[in-house]
Amino acid sequence: MSMITATGWVPRGFAAPFPTKYTFDEEEFARIAELAKLQLDDANEDLEDARKEAGNGNGTEPMQEEDGSDDEAPSKTLKSKGLV
């Protein structure tokens, strides 16, 4: 199995002429997965805190998640009136 574990831009002249190849064992993969899970848990806690703050204190409703689409079709009434 071949896997790219990290990428990054290296300025010209700083790359090693003969890169070192690392092999990860199951213990290293488990350690990396645990670190990623900790970061994900922290991010989820921060998100929940932000949602609670947005819903409390200033009288507004909690934040709504977007579906990711930026495209909104213009209404048919605008098209029929020649405004779009």
N, C-alpha and C positions, 0 to 999 in steps of 0.2 A: 504494500500500500504506500502510495506517495502522497505527501501532504505538505502544503505550504503553510507554515505556522506563523510567519510574520513577513511583512513587506515594508519597504521604506526606500526613499530616495537617498542615494549616496552621491555626494559631490564628486565630480571627475577627479581622479587621482587618489581618492581615499579608499577605494575598493581593494580588497586583498587580491593579489594576482592568482592565488590558489585558495579559494574559500574553504573553510572548515565545514565538514558535513557532520551534523549531529544526528544521532539516532535516539529516539525517545522510547522508553520502556513504558509499560502499563502504569507504573507508579508515577512517572512524570506526567502522563496524560491525566491521571486521576488528580494530581496536584493542580494542574492547570484548570481542569473542570471545576474543582472546588473554589479556586480563586474567581473564576467567571461567575459561579453561582452566588458567591458572596457579593460581588459587584452588582449582579442582577437583583438580588434581594434588597440591597441598599437603594438602588434606583427605584424599585417598586415602592419602598417605604417613603422615599422622597415624593414620589408621584401621589401617593395616597395623602400625605401631609399637605401637598399643594392643593389637591382637590378639596380637602376639608377646609383649608383656609379660604379658598375661593367661594365655598358655599356658606361660610360663616362670616360674621363681622361686618360685611359691607352690604348685606341685603340682596346679593345677587344669587343666581342659581349656580350650581356646580358646573364646571367646564364640561362641554360635550366633546367627544372624540369625533374627528372628521373621518370621512370615508376615504380620504386621500385624493379625490378627484377635484381638479381645479376647474373643470369644464362645467359651465352652467348654460343650458339652452335658454336663449331669450324667449320671453313669453310670446304666445301666438298673437295676443292682442297688439303687441308692439309691431310685429311683422305685418299684420293686416292693415295697420295705420300707416305703414311706410316709414316708421321711425327707426327701424333697424336695418 
